[in-house]
Amino acid sequence: MNREWLEKDFYKELGVSSSATPEEIKKAYRKLARDLHPDKNPGDTKAEERFKAVSEAHSVLSDTDKRKEYDEARRLFASGGFGRGGFSPGGGYSAGGGGGFAGDFNLGDIFGQAAGADGGLGDLFGGLFNRGGATRTSSRPRRGQDVETETTLGFREAAQGVTVPLRMTSPSPCTTCHGSGAKPGTSPRVCPHCNGAGVISRNQGAFGFSEPCEDCRGTGSIIDDPCVDCRGTGIQNRTRTITVRIPPGVRDGQRIRLAGQGEAGLRGAPAGDLYVTVHVSQDKVFGRNGDDLTLVLPVSYAELVLGTTVSVPTLEGRVGVKVPPGTADGRTLRVRGRGVPKRGGGAGDLLVTVKVAVPQQLDDEATEALRAYADAEKAGGFDPRAGWTGA
C-alpha cells in the first residue's frame, strides 16, 4: 500500500461519500476531469494539479482491491489500530505478553493461506502489515491499472474515422530511469536473500510459512541507487499526448480499447490498457440508424406530383436522387452504399425522406394559377380525403 494514500482523502477529492457506488465515483470523476482537463484550462497550474489529484483519486477508488485496502488502512489508522501493541509490521506476535510464537510471525501468511491463491484477506493484511506494503503475490510483476478518458467527435468524423490527439495525466514509466527504478547508469540486482523469488519459505514447528522477502520487499530485486525522480518506483505522474485512430462508424458512447496505453506497471511490469469513451455530436443534416445515414429532403408539391431529380449530400460528395412522379409526402427513398462504412467492408445506405415545403406567401400570379389547378383537380374527381374515415 502506498503510504501517501493515508495522508489524502480521495473521497473528498471527487466530492463523494465513502459509501459512494462505483457508478457515482465514475460519474463524479468524469465531470471533474472534463472541467479540469489541461486542454480546457491552458496555463492554469492550479487546475492541472487538481486534475492530477482527481486522476489519482479515481485510480484508487475505481479499483475494487485498491479501494478496499485504502478504506481498511484509513479505518485502522484513524482508530489507532497501529502502534498500540499487538501487531508490529515486521516483528513478532504477542498475546497478553505470554506464550505465542518466537521470532517473526507474518499475519499475511495466515490470512493469505486461508483465503487461497486469489488473495482476499491475505492481500489486504499482507499489504497493511508487511514492510513497504509487499504481499504474498508481490514478487510477480504488477500490471498497471486500466485508465479511462473521453473524447468528443463531430458526426462526420465519427462516421468516416479520424485520428485525434488525446492529452492525459496518468502514472507512466519514469522518463529518467525508463521504468527500472534505478539511477541512470545503474541496474537493479537480483536479491541474494531470496534469489529473485521475492518470498522466503521457512518451517516453524509443524507449520511451513512463506513470506515476502524483507530485503527486497517481495520484488525479487534490490536497487542500491534509486532514481531520484521516481524514488525507485519506476513510475511518474505525467501529462502526455497520444495519437488515437478512431475507426469509421464509431457510435456515441462506444468505448475503444488501446492495449498498453494505460497506467504503467511497477518497475517495468506491463502497462494497463486505455479505454476511450467516444461522444458524437449531432449533425445539422444527417441522422443515423445503425449503419444507414438518414436525411430529410425538402421538396415542392409540384416536384412530388411531376417527379424530379434532386442533388443531395453524402459523406463523400453529392449524389442525384430520383423522385418518381406521384411520390407521397413522407416517403423514404433508398440510395445503396452511401451510408456509414462498415467494419467488415462496404457501407450502409442513405435513406432520404421527402417532405413537402409549403410556401408561406404567394404572389398574385401564383395564387391564381394554384386556384385554377384546384378547380381542375376537383373537376377531375380527385378527393384527397376519399376513404379517410373508412366510410
C-alpha angles and dihedrals in degrees: 000000000000108000090211088067091072091061094053133071103215092179090057091048090058095037095238134120123257088251094055116138121240089253092053090049091049093048093049092048094050093052093048093044091054093048096044101037112133091234089060094044107038112188094006103127093182092055090047093052090047090049090054091049092049091049091051092048091051093048090058102038095043091057111079096210095044092048092050092051092045093050093047094048093049091048093051095045092046090053094045092250091154128061097022098098130267099079130044124185097237105003137079135297121250132188114194091329094289140100118335128122126321121232127009117347117186119209089197089066094055097045092038092056091044092052096045131222093318093074109230111150091001092062092046099047093035089055093047101044106029118088113264091008096280118162135195091267097042093100087075115081108265112230116225120254122261115256129212128207138159139227134185122221134188116251094252093044090055093047096048100032127247143199113237133181115233120201113201142160117223142129107292136171111288108259092211100056096018091237099306095109091224127112112265110273092031134079136208113261129218111267107252092203097061098016090237096306094113092220135078121213121204140160125236114183109307092343132087119210134194118193136167113276108258094210096059097020092237098305098106093230138074126219110207095181111031122206107262094216099056098022091236097305095106090225134101132180104238141156114244138171120224129183115234125194109215108203121230117271099029112163131222110275095016118142122222120202121217109191116225096006097104132084115334119252121243113275097348098323116146116289123240124247130268119230116199117198110207122213116195121206121219123261126227093225111022134059127183136230109179105300092342124097117219132200138165115235117205112219137170125248090246092054091054093048098042099030128235145185117247129192111231131182124252132179088271111038127302134308134197116247118199115221107200119223112270095025112167120236110262096026115144119225120200125220109192122231097004098107135085118325113255124228093237094046135278125057142255124255134270111241112203117193114196119219127183115241109212115210113237094211136022129195120234095265094052091045093053092046091050092050090050089051092049090053091048090048092053092045089053090058098249112153115180091197098048108138090001095132094035092250 
